[in-house]
């Protein structure tokens, strides 16, 4: 190891600054140039000097190698960082471009959605306004429908009440009340319960009335009017001819007088001669016809009203027509429940029948019997009013 050449101090000093280039060596050089050079120490021994410089050279070499490796490693890292940064920047640009496209598409979609949302909002507003209008219209129609129904019910009840009071039409009033109740039952409004209760109350009143068979009485009057033309009158009465005797029948044998003595009994018909029987038959027939003719010449009748016998055919026709009018007036009074007019017309019809018609005829007697049956019917029934139902309907209509 002592054979290695030694490096002079000047070379060492010059090498040390060369090993540390840069700004780190600039300050000691400036300080060395400004300070006076020190006095050189006494040169040491050659062996000690070499031993002291060897580790320093190794350290400098190792430091240089380390610096070179560090520089190379740093250069590689910087280069990799640059490449990675460039790659990342490129990826970032690509992502940014893609993001821009996405953002633009999202913005366009957002604009379209905003336009659609605005349109939907407008349509929703229109739909809400139309719904409100329809609800108002439905309420108006419902209100108007109820008003129309109540007005119709009021009109029907008013007409039924008038017919009930004027004509006593109980079935018609019952039908009107039932129809009104049916109309109110279609709408499930609780406000109509009061009206339906009033209608039910009036219905019970009408059902409790005694029934009068006006139809049957009217039919009987129609039958009487149909028989007026066939009734026999006193003015046109014809005599009733006696029944013709049987010519084959033989005359009865007259018994002998009680006071006659020695009278002989008449011989039986079988023992009489035939020509004598024929003479007797001819005589009986001739005497009967003559007596009939004599009876037709003179007639005796007892009549309380002689003017009934003096009616001409024209007067008889008008008398029948007047009787029909009386019966027709009685029929109209029956249907209108006018009992006074009904009874007065029936009494006048019965008086006309008893005065001008033949009461001995069976047809006249049957007509008089029918008129008496009709006259015995009671029409004096006090009819109730439908005031409860009408007041209930009017009170409901008067509510705001």
Secondary structure as UniProt FT lines:
FT   TURN            2..3
FT   HELIX           9..19
FT   HELIX           23..34
FT   HELIX           46..166
FT   HELIX           170..186
FT   HELIX           190..192
FT   HELIX           193..207
FT   HELIX           214..227
FT   HELIX           228..230
FT   TURN            235..236
FT   TURN            247..248
FT   TURN            258..259
FT   TURN            269..271
FT   HELIX           274..297
FT   HELIX           306..310
FT   HELIX           313..335
FT   TURN            336..337
FT   HELIX           339..356
FT   TURN            359..360
FT   HELIX           362..375
FT   HELIX           387..398
//
